[in-house]
Amino acid sequence: MIFFIKILIAASIISFASWLSGQYPKLAGFIIALPIASLIAIIFSYYEHQDVEKTITFTKSILIAVPVSYLFFIPFFFANLLNMNFWLIYLSGIFLLVGGYFIHKYLITFF
C-alpha cells in the first residue's frame, strides 16, 4: 500500500509541473529544479529502511549526481547554434547522461 501512495505523490508532483508548464513555463521549470523529488525520496527511503547510514550514502550520491545530471541539458543549450532537431537534441542529452553515470560512479568512490 505504501508503494502505491509513493507512486501517487510522485506522479502528482510531476503531473502538476507538466500541466503548469503550459501556463507558466518559467515557474514550472523552477519547481522542477527544486529538489522536491530528492526530498520525497530521502524521506521515503528513511521511512522504509530506518537506516541512517544508507540514507546518508543515498544523499551523498544525490549531491554528486545533481551537477553531473546537468550534462543532459548541454545539447538543449546549444541546439539553436547547431541547428539540431528535437530528437537529436534529446538523444544527445541521453548519451551525455549515460556518460555522466560513469562520472558519478567514479566520483562516488571518493565519498
C-alpha positions in Angstrom: 0.0 0.0 0.0 2.8 2.4 0.9 4.4 1.8 -2.5 1.2 3.0 -4.3 1.0 6.1 -2.1 4.6 6.9 -3.0 3.7 6.5 -6.7 0.7 8.7 -6.3 2.6 11.5 -4.6 5.5 11.5 -7.1 3.2 11.3 -10.1 1.0 14.1 -8.8 4.0 16.4 -8.5 5.3 15.6 -12.0 1.8 15.9 -13.5 1.2 19.2 -11.8 4.5 20.6 -13.1 3.8 19.3 -16.6 0.4 20.9 -16.5 1.8 24.2 -15.1 4.4 24.4 -17.9 1.6 25.2 -20.3 0.5 28.3 -18.4 3.7 29.3 -16.6 6.7 27.5 -18.1 9.2 29.6 -16.0 7.5 28.8 -12.8 7.1 25.1 -13.7 10.9 24.9 -14.6 11.7 26.5 -11.2 9.5 24.0 -9.4 11.1 21.0 -11.2 14.5 22.4 -10.5 13.8 22.3 -6.8 15.0 19.2 -5.0 11.4 18.1 -4.5 12.0 14.6 -5.8 15.1 14.2 -3.6 13.3 15.5 -0.6 10.5 13.0 -1.1 12.8 10.1 -2.0 15.0 10.7 1.0 12.2 10.7 3.5 10.6 7.6 1.8 13.9 5.8 1.9 14.5 6.5 5.6 10.9 5.6 6.5 11.1 2.4 4.6 14.6 1.2 5.7 15.1 3.1 9.1 18.9 3.1 8.3 20.6 6.5 8.8 23.9 5.3 7.1 22.1 4.2 4.0 20.2 7.4 3.9 23.4 9.5 4.2 25.0 7.5 1.4 21.9 8.0 -0.7 22.0 11.8 -0.1 25.7 11.9 -0.9 25.0 10.1 -4.2 22.3 12.7 -5.0 24.7 15.6 -4.2 27.2 14.2 -6.7 24.6 13.3 -9.3 22.9 16.6 -9.5 25.7 18.6 -11.2 26.6 15.5 -13.3 23.0 15.3 -14.5 23.3 18.8 -16.0 25.1 17.1 -18.8 21.7 16.2 -20.2 20.9 19.9 -20.8 24.0 20.8 -22.7 22.6 19.9 -26.2 19.5 21.9 -25.5 21.6 24.9 -24.7 23.4 24.7 -28.0 20.5 23.5 -30.1 19.9 26.7 -32.0 23.6 27.2 -32.6 24.0 23.7 -34.0 20.6 23.7 -35.8 19.5 20.4 -34.3 16.0 18.9 -34.3 14.3 17.9 -31.0 15.1 14.1 -31.2 18.7 14.6 -31.9 19.0 17.1 -29.0 17.1 14.7 -26.7 19.2 11.6 -27.7 22.4 13.6 -27.4 21.4 14.6 -23.9 20.6 10.9 -23.0 24.0 9.9 -24.4 25.8 12.6 -22.3 23.7 11.4 -19.3 25.0 7.8 -19.7 28.5 9.2 -19.7 27.6 11.2 -16.6 26.6 7.9 -14.9 30.2 6.7 -15.2 31.5 10.0 -14.0 29.1 9.7 -11.0 30.2 6.1 -10.4 33.9 7.2 -10.3 33.3 10.2 -8.1 31.1 8.4 -5.5 34.1 6.1 -4.7 35.8 9.1 -3.0 33.0 9.8 -0.7 
